[in-house]
Amino acid sequence: MPDKGLMQPQAEQTTQRSEILDAFRDALAPSGGSQSLEDKLKALTQAQRDMLLSTAKMVKMAMAGKVAAGDYSMGYADLVAQMYAKMDLARRQLIAELLDETAPLEFVVQPKPKRDEDGLSFYDRPDMQSAERGTQKAAMVEQNQRDTIHAGVGLNEQSKPFLDKLTQSESSGDSNAEITIADGRRYVGALQFGDARL
């Protein structure tokens, strides 16, 4: 009985070059393929080239806008990925490569530093929070305070009078109290203060 195990010498198979195998080689090669930019462009249909050109123009205009605003945080590859996240990776890389070749950036990319609490964006500032978000936070704070007060968990006798006075000053002790301030924000519950006072 012949041995049919994995260690048995296999007959050599000759691999012929095919379009499918070449496509996989190009996709899996270290630098995205061994083709030059010109070869990649030649492989496209006229419709694909037209789409590539119009997309590259849009990305170039967007980059010009970022540069005019003083934003040097990304190169073409990052901008294409941001603008066209659903486009296939090979097309995005081709657009970035084309732009890097034809309209190279005249700056070194400087990634933005990570945002910390001192660098809150305009919309993350407490005074710009929506009424709904403020209401949700206030309701959560109120519920936590109410649970803590009723259960007496972690409170010593000195902190109970403070919480009672705070609740009294905010809503006169009424957990159903509601107030809407001039800018439209609404506060509900026993503890009605917003982020600033909190």
C-alpha positions as CSV (number, residue, x, y, z in Angstrom):
1,M,0.0,0.0,0.0
2,P,1.6,3.3,-1.0
3,D,2.2,5.9,1.6
4,K,-0.1,8.9,1.1
5,G,1.1,11.1,4.0
6,L,2.1,14.7,4.0
7,M,5.8,13.9,4.1
8,Q,5.5,11.9,0.9
9,P,7.3,13.7,-2.0
10,Q,4.8,15.5,-4.2
11,A,4.9,15.7,-8.0
12,E,6.2,19.2,-8.9
13,Q,3.5,21.4,-10.2
14,T,4.3,24.1,-12.7
15,T,2.5,27.3,-12.0
16,Q,1.6,29.3,-15.0
17,R,1.2,33.0,-14.7
18,S,-2.4,34.1,-14.7
19,E,-4.2,37.4,-14.3
20,I,-5.8,36.2,-11.0
21,L,-2.4,35.1,-9.5
22,D,-0.8,38.3,-10.7
23,A,-3.5,40.3,-9.0
24,F,-2.9,38.4,-5.7
25,R,0.9,38.9,-6.1
26,D,0.4,42.6,-6.6
27,A,-2.0,42.9,-3.6
28,L,0.2,40.9,-1.3
29,A,3.6,42.3,-2.3
30,P,5.4,44.4,0.3
31,S,5.0,47.7,-1.4
32,G,1.5,47.1,-2.8
33,G,2.8,45.4,-5.9
34,S,5.7,45.4,-8.2
35,Q,4.0,47.5,-10.9
36,S,5.1,51.1,-11.5
37,L,2.5,53.8,-11.3
38,E,2.5,54.1,-15.0
39,D,1.8,50.3,-15.3
40,K,-1.1,50.6,-12.8
41,L,-2.6,53.5,-14.8
42,K,-2.3,51.6,-18.1
43,A,-4.2,48.7,-16.6
44,L,-7.2,50.9,-16.0
45,T,-10.1,51.4,-18.4
46,Q,-10.8,55.0,-19.6
47,A,-13.8,55.2,-17.3
48,Q,-11.6,54.2,-14.3
49,R,-9.0,56.7,-15.3
50,D,-11.7,59.5,-15.5
51,M,-13.0,58.5,-12.1
52,L,-9.4,58.5,-10.7
53,L,-8.7,61.9,-12.1
54,S,-11.9,63.5,-10.7
55,T,-11.4,61.9,-7.3
56,A,-7.7,63.0,-7.3
57,K,-8.8,66.6,-8.1
58,M,-11.3,66.6,-5.2
59,V,-8.6,65.3,-2.8
60,K,-6.1,67.9,-4.1
61,M,-8.7,70.7,-3.5
62,A,-9.4,69.4,0.0
63,M,-5.7,69.4,0.7
64,A,-5.3,72.9,-0.5
65,G,-8.1,74.0,1.8
66,K,-6.4,72.2,4.8
67,V,-3.1,73.9,3.9
68,A,-4.8,77.3,3.6
69,A,-6.2,76.8,7.1
70,G,-2.8,75.9,8.5
71,D,-3.6,72.2,8.9
72,Y,-0.5,70.1,8.1
73,S,-1.7,67.0,10.0
74,M,-2.1,64.5,7.2
75,G,-0.7,63.6,3.8
76,Y,-2.6,62.5,0.7
77,A,-3.0,58.8,1.9
78,D,-4.7,59.9,5.1
79,L,-6.9,62.4,3.5
80,V,-8.1,60.0,0.8
81,A,-8.8,57.4,3.5
82,Q,-10.8,60.1,5.5
83,M,-12.7,61.3,2.5
84,Y,-13.4,58.0,0.8
85,A,-13.4,55.4,3.6
86,K,-15.7,53.0,1.7
87,M,-13.5,53.0,-1.5
88,D,-11.4,49.9,-1.9
89,L,-7.9,50.2,-0.5
90,A,-6.1,49.6,-3.8
91,R,-8.0,52.6,-5.4
92,R,-7.2,54.8,-2.4
93,Q,-3.6,53.9,-2.5
94,L,-3.5,54.6,-6.3
95,I,-5.0,58.0,-5.8
96,A,-2.5,58.9,-3.1
97,E,0.4,57.6,-5.1
98,L,-0.8,59.6,-8.1
99,L,-1.1,62.8,-6.1
100,D,2.3,62.2,-4.4
101,E,3.9,61.9,-7.8
102,T,2.1,64.7,-9.7
103,A,1.5,67.3,-6.9
104,P,3.9,66.5,-4.0
105,L,3.3,68.2,-0.7
106,E,5.6,71.0,0.2
107,F,5.5,70.3,3.9
108,V,6.3,67.6,6.4
109,V,3.2,66.0,7.9
110,Q,2.8,67.0,11.5
111,P,0.2,64.8,13.2
112,K,-2.1,66.6,15.6
113,P,-1.4,66.0,19.3
114,K,-3.9,64.0,21.2
115,R,-6.6,66.1,22.7
116,D,-6.6,66.5,26.5
117,E,-9.1,68.1,28.8
118,D,-7.5,71.5,28.4
119,G,-7.9,71.3,24.6
120,L,-11.6,70.6,24.4
121,S,-13.2,71.4,21.1
122,F,-15.7,74.1,20.8
123,Y,-18.6,71.6,20.9
124,D,-17.3,69.7,23.9
125,R,-17.2,72.7,26.2
126,P,-19.8,72.4,29.0
127,D,-21.6,75.6,27.9
128,M,-22.2,74.1,24.5
129,Q,-23.8,70.8,25.6
130,S,-27.3,70.1,24.5
131,A,-30.2,70.2,26.9
132,E,-30.8,66.5,26.5
133,R,-27.2,65.6,27.3
134,G,-27.3,68.0,30.3
135,T,-30.6,66.5,31.4
136,Q,-29.2,63.0,31.2
137,K,-26.1,63.9,33.2
138,A,-28.2,65.7,35.8
139,A,-30.6,62.8,36.1
140,M,-27.7,60.4,36.6
141,V,-26.1,62.6,39.2
142,E,-29.5,63.0,41.0
143,Q,-30.1,59.2,40.9
144,N,-26.7,58.5,42.3
145,Q,-27.1,61.1,45.0
146,R,-30.6,59.8,45.9
147,D,-29.4,56.2,46.1
148,T,-26.4,57.3,48.2
149,I,-28.6,59.4,50.5
150,H,-31.3,56.7,51.0
151,A,-28.8,53.9,51.4
152,G,-26.4,55.9,53.5
153,V,-23.6,54.1,51.7
154,G,-20.2,55.7,52.2
155,L,-21.7,58.8,53.9
156,N,-20.6,60.0,57.2
157,E,-22.8,62.1,59.4
158,Q,-21.0,65.3,58.3
159,S,-21.8,64.8,54.6
160,K,-25.5,64.1,55.0
161,P,-26.4,67.7,56.1
162,F,-24.4,69.1,53.1
163,L,-26.2,66.9,50.6
164,D,-29.5,67.8,52.2
165,K,-28.7,71.5,52.1
166,L,-27.5,71.2,48.5
167,T,-30.7,69.4,47.4
168,Q,-32.8,72.0,49.3
169,S,-31.0,74.9,47.5
170,E,-31.4,73.4,44.1
171,S,-35.0,72.1,44.0
172,S,-36.4,72.6,47.5
173,G,-36.1,68.8,47.9
174,D,-38.5,68.1,45.0
175,S,-37.2,65.3,42.8
176,N,-39.8,66.2,40.1
177,A,-38.6,69.8,39.9
178,E,-37.9,71.2,36.4
179,I,-36.3,74.4,35.2
180,T,-35.5,75.7,31.7
181,I,-32.9,78.5,31.5
182,A,-32.7,81.3,29.0
183,D,-30.5,79.4,26.5
184,G,-33.0,76.5,26.3
185,R,-31.1,74.0,28.5
186,R,-33.4,72.1,30.8
187,Y,-32.6,70.8,34.3
188,V,-34.7,68.2,36.0
189,G,-34.6,66.6,39.4
190,A,-33.5,67.3,42.9
191,L,-30.0,68.3,41.9
192,Q,-30.5,70.6,38.9
193,F,-27.0,72.1,38.4
194,G,-25.0,71.6,35.2
195,D,-21.4,70.7,34.4
196,A,-20.0,74.1,35.4
197,R,-21.4,74.0,38.9
198,L,-20.8,70.3,39.3
